[in-house]
Amino acid sequence: MKKIFNLFLIDVKHALKTPMVLIVILGLCILPSFYAWFNLKSSWDPYSNTKGIKVAVVNFDEGATVKGKNINVGQSLVKELKTNDQFGWVFVDSLEDAEQGVKLGDYYALIHIPRHFSADMTSIFNKKPKRAHIDYQVNQKVNAIAPKMTNAGATAITKSLNDKFVEAATKAFLKESNDLGANLEGKLPLYHKIENAVFEAEAAIPDMEKFSAAVQKIDEHQGDINQYANEFYALESYKDEINEGAAKLVRANQHASEINEAGQMIIGLNSRTNEIEAALNKAQQLEEKFPEINAAVDKGIQATEKANQVLSVSQSKMPAVHERLNQAQSKTQRADKKVESVEEAIPKSEIPQTELPAAEKAIISENPAIDEEKVSLEERVTTESITAENPVTEAVVQLKAVTQQQPEVTKTDLVPAKEALSEALNALTDLVKENGQGQYDILEALKTDKPSGDNMEIIAQNMNQTVQLQNQVLEVLKSSDIDTMTIQNALQNSNDTLSVVAGQLTQGHIDITAIQSAQNALRQLMDMDMQSILLKGLNTIDGNLDDLSAKLAEAQSFASSVDDIIARAQTVTISAHERLITINQSLPAIENRFKQINGTVQSNFPAFKSRVNEASLFVQNDLPGALNDLNRISQFAENDLPDVMSKYDETADLLKNKLPGAENGIHQLAEFARNDLPGIETDIRKAADKFRELDNKDVMNKLIKLLRNDLQDEANYFSDPIQLDEKAMFPIPNYGSASAPFYTALALWVGALLSSNLLTTELKDLKLKGTYSLRELYAGRLLLFLSIGIIQSIIVMLGNFFILDAYAKHPVYNILFGVGVAIVFTTIVYTMVSLLGNVGKALAIILMVLQISGGGGTFPVQVTPQFFQVIHPFLPFTYAVDLLREAVGGIVPELVVKNISRLAFVFMLVLSIGYGLKPKFEPIKLRMIKTSKESTIVE
């Protein structure tokens, strides 16, 4: 260890004494920072700087006329886009010029509004409505990201138009209802005037009956007319009341057309209640789905909890297996030490050349665990522990005694590991089946009920999560060394078909054939006897346990693979459980809000519909009769009653002046009282009863109250009944800060590559040749490389903070994590170059390229090809970038421990390989260097 530090100090002194070397080292410390800073600055916040992306807009919309009103949706859209700074909108008059501009790259995309756009938008008022279309073209050759941005803008435009159309249509319908209510409310005084006139006429009926009885009595006693003349004269006192009542009836009849017009408006509203009810039924159906959704989520949570419990039990079995294997390993190591002590004690000068090979073969054949290198003759030294008579024979006896003490690992020691593996895989397959049943039910519902656009997006996200879960299970099965190809094929088929359906839902349409294919794949998966398949594979492992137990290293590898499978299975179930918990916590608030709004509308609608229907029935059935009765009474009061009163006056005059002629007049008046007056009285009573019934039920006021509404609030509700509340977890203010972990890790790897290319891993000082062993050279020179790597990481981190103003939730941890990543990366690159020379440099570059694509630094690894998903868990970038992200967004202790432990394992593994195998690889490297130099074209 002292020599290692001594070599490091010598390297530092040489660097300080040589200005040129010092300048190179300073450059090495700074150059990697430029790589990170320039990349971060160039992509700091691209999504908020889209004004420069030019999108051509061509509007040919000719407009439309709806109910005498001119509408041009295309012009409205263009006007709105002129105030929209999301993109660089360019308004072009020619479609050919716009298409040519897109083709030449002058515009990234074009939006074409056709001539019949407004006509199609308003075709809902026709018998055959037509869907409106906007033509969208994009040049995907110009840039990979720009088409995605412009596509999002085009989608936002169509969604905005759809929302505004739904809101406008709903508002128009509600306005019609509101106008009708206001009209009825304005006619209410007139209604009460008519009602009062009818009630007054009804109140006058007793007087009219007295008049009729008196006239009839006089007529019946014409012979005694003089006797009754005074009674006839007394009728004069009722004349004014009858004339006043008749005048009120005439005035009421004059407004009958206005009442009939209001009644027709009520009938029209009643005919459209089915449309309102259909819309509310859809809302009710959605509310009725909430219990099923809640139950499915609860069932999924129970399934993941059960799977976690099973995996915990499986995991608890492994410590005993590892303890037994560790005991065996410990005994083997003690035996190795005894072998080494015996080997070192053999005098080199007294070893017969004929006896040694046989002894070596006997020892190695009896104990394969003894390294052949340990019995090489060159490393043995003389000791007094061997007898002088026959030292080799004595050594062989001791070695055989050691080999007889080697521990045995039996099949029974590995059975718990096999059982743990079985329980873990069965738990995963049960979880897959449980989740598959839920997706099968959702697909079944899609066959009969097409959801809204927002709900399609939610269902598509849910299917993508199922695909993600099944992909994770698929990866676990592939790593289990069990023949589960049948299950893997079924999972892959299910993922492929579900991805097709999810993609179609994202685009806003449903394909029954694709849904059926997905259901068939899910049914095959759910009906599959996975336990039998797993049992068959596990039986194969059971048959190989004897072979594994005979080889300690393979037994340890088997136990470690079981640990890894259980850990990965726990990751799958915990991830699924956390997603379900998050959904379960959000559902009550959404359900309560939806139920509250829907309950208010649903509870009021029956009363609204009943009142409108009741009023409509009255208008259709009773109002015409009441108006007819009123018209007849008015006609009588206007046309016939003056004649009656005139006849009364004439009769009175006759009684006074011409009594003989009065008898005929009294007879005519009596005939009217007997034949016509009873029917008129009946009509008046019927009309009064109808008005009284309406007053008792308060129909008019209730109808007006129901028809009057808040247009804006109710239109907003029908256009957007559910609102999504989004909350960011671990928020990061800009894209550059979010990308900093990836580019920082990449810069540190590049820094390690630069150091390995500009600095040597060899001992160039001829004075020091032979002073240090190859292992000491490896470790001492590594300290120099690590020092440079640490300085590189500190410069990168400080530059991120103070030059780029990058965000980090925990800046101190960010610097510490960066230093740790630099140590691991420098050790990896240095070791490859130290062991393999130029070949190691090439391998470091190849590994960097693979890590850029498979490390998950830019895009989620789940969207990359299968190859990169497979290598993802084995790449140091995976854990380095994730560790740096923890310090930027917010630390989760479990993830920090996981990432640090993985990086520490990689560091220790690489360090062990480099330190242990440096002597082995040195001859290989020298041969490669010699061959390269002979080519005269390689440094």
Stockholm file with secondary structure:
# STOCKHOLM 1.0

chainA/1-939         MKKIFNLFLIDVKHALKTPMVLIVILGLCILPSFYAWFNLKSSWDPYSNTKGIKVAVVNFDEGATVKGKNINVGQSLVKELKTNDQFGWVFVDSLEDAEQGVKLGDYYALIHIPRHFSADMTSIFNKKPKRAHIDYQVNQKVNAIAPKMTNAGATAITKSLNDKFVEAATKAFLKESNDLGANLEGKLPLYHKIENAVFEAEAAIPDMEKFSAAVQKIDEHQGDINQYANEFYALESYKDEINEGAAKLVRANQHASEINEAGQMIIGLNSRTNEIEAALNKAQQLEEKFPEINAAVDKGIQATEKANQVLSVSQSKMPAVHERLNQAQSKTQRADKKVESVEEAIPKSEIPQTELPAAEKAIISENPAIDEEKVSLEERVTTESITAENPVTEAVVQLKAVTQQQPEVTKTDLVPAKEALSEALNALTDLVKENGQGQYDILEALKTDKPSGDNMEIIAQNMNQTVQLQNQVLEVLKSSDIDTMTIQNALQNSNDTLSVVAGQLTQGHIDITAIQSAQNALRQLMDMDMQSILLKGLNTIDGNLDDLSAKLAEAQSFASSVDDIIARAQTVTISAHERLITINQSLPAIENRFKQINGTVQSNFPAFKSRVNEASLFVQNDLPGALNDLNRISQFAENDLPDVMSKYDETADLLKNKLPGAENGIHQLAEFARNDLPGIETDIRKAADKFRELDNKDVMNKLIKLLRNDLQDEANYFSDPIQLDEKAMFPIPNYGSASAPFYTALALWVGALLSSNLLTTELKDLKLKGTYSLRELYAGRLLLFLSIGIIQSIIVMLGNFFILDAYAKHPVYNILFGVGVAIVFTTIVYTMVSLLGNVGKALAIILMVLQISGGGGTFPVQVTPQFFQVIHPFLPFTYAVDLLREAVGGIVPELVVKNISRLAFVFMLVLSIGYGLKPKFEPIKLRMIKTSKESTIVE
#=GR chainA/1-939 SS CHHHHHHHHHHHHHHHHCHHHHHHHHHHHHHHHHHHHHHHHHTSSGGGCGGGSEEEEEECCCCEEETTEEECHHHHHHHHHHTCCSSEEEECSCHHHHHHHHHHTSCSEEEEECTTHHHHHTGGGSSSCCCCCCEEEECTTTCSSHHHHHHHHHHHHHHHHHHHHHHHHHHHHHHHHHHHHHHHHHHHHHHHHHHHHHHHHHHTHHHHHHHHHHHHHHHHTGGGHHHHHHHHHHGGGGHHHHHHHHHHHHHHHHTHHHHHHHHHHHHHHHHTHHHHHHHHHHHHHHHHHHHHHHHHHHHHHHHHHHHHHHHHHHHHTHHHHHHHHHHHHHHHHHHHHHHHHHHHTSCGGGCCTTHHHHHHHHHHHHCTTSCGGGGCGGGCCCCTTSCSSCHHHHHHHHHHHHHTTCCCCCHHHHHHHHHHHHHHHHHHHHHHHHHHHHHHHHHHHHHHCCCCHHHHHHHHHHHHHHHHHHHHHHHHHHTTTSCCHHHHHHHHHHHHHHHHHHHHHHTTCCCHHHHHHHHHHHHHHHHSCHHHHHHHHHHHHHHHHHHHHHCHHHHHHHHHHHHHHHHHHHHHHHHHHHHHHHHHHHHHHHHHHHHHHHHHHHHHHHHHHHHHHHHHHIIIIIHHHHHHHHHHHHHIIIIIHHHHHHHHHHHHHHHHTCHHHHHHHHHHHHHHHHHTHHHHHHHHHHHHHHHHHHHHHTHHHHHHHHHCCCHHHHHHHHHCCCCCCCCCSSCCSSHHHHHHHHHHHHHHHHHHHHHHHHSCSSCCCGGGTTTSCHHHHHHHHHHHHHHHHHHHHHHHHHHHHHTSCCCCSSHHHHHHHHHHHHHHHHHHHHHHHHHHTHHHHHHHHHHHHHHHHHSCSSSCGGGSCHHHHHHGGGCHHHHHHHHHHHHHHCCCHHHHHHHHHHHHHHHHHHHHHHHHHHHHHHHHHHHHHHHHHHTTSCC
#=GC SS_cons         CHHHHHHHHHHHHHHHHCHHHHHHHHHHHHHHHHHHHHHHHHTSSGGGCGGGSEEEEEECCCCEEETTEEECHHHHHHHHHHTCCSSEEEECSCHHHHHHHHHHTSCSEEEEECTTHHHHHTGGGSSSCCCCCCEEEECTTTCSSHHHHHHHHHHHHHHHHHHHHHHHHHHHHHHHHHHHHHHHHHHHHHHHHHHHHHHHHHHTHHHHHHHHHHHHHHHHTGGGHHHHHHHHHHGGGGHHHHHHHHHHHHHHHHTHHHHHHHHHHHHHHHHTHHHHHHHHHHHHHHHHHHHHHHHHHHHHHHHHHHHHHHHHHHHHTHHHHHHHHHHHHHHHHHHHHHHHHHHHTSCGGGCCTTHHHHHHHHHHHHCTTSCGGGGCGGGCCCCTTSCSSCHHHHHHHHHHHHHTTCCCCCHHHHHHHHHHHHHHHHHHHHHHHHHHHHHHHHHHHHHHCCCCHHHHHHHHHHHHHHHHHHHHHHHHHHTTTSCCHHHHHHHHHHHHHHHHHHHHHHTTCCCHHHHHHHHHHHHHHHHSCHHHHHHHHHHHHHHHHHHHHHCHHHHHHHHHHHHHHHHHHHHHHHHHHHHHHHHHHHHHHHHHHHHHHHHHHHHHHHHHHHHHHHHHHIIIIIHHHHHHHHHHHHHIIIIIHHHHHHHHHHHHHHHHTCHHHHHHHHHHHHHHHHHTHHHHHHHHHHHHHHHHHHHHHTHHHHHHHHHCCCHHHHHHHHHCCCCCCCCCSSCCSSHHHHHHHHHHHHHHHHHHHHHHHHSCSSCCCGGGTTTSCHHHHHHHHHHHHHHHHHHHHHHHHHHHHHTSCCCCSSHHHHHHHHHHHHHHHHHHHHHHHHHHTHHHHHHHHHHHHHHHHHSCSSSCGGGSCHHHHHHGGGCHHHHHHHHHHHHHHCCCHHHHHHHHHHHHHHHHHHHHHHHHHHHHHHHHHHHHHHHHHHTTSCC
//
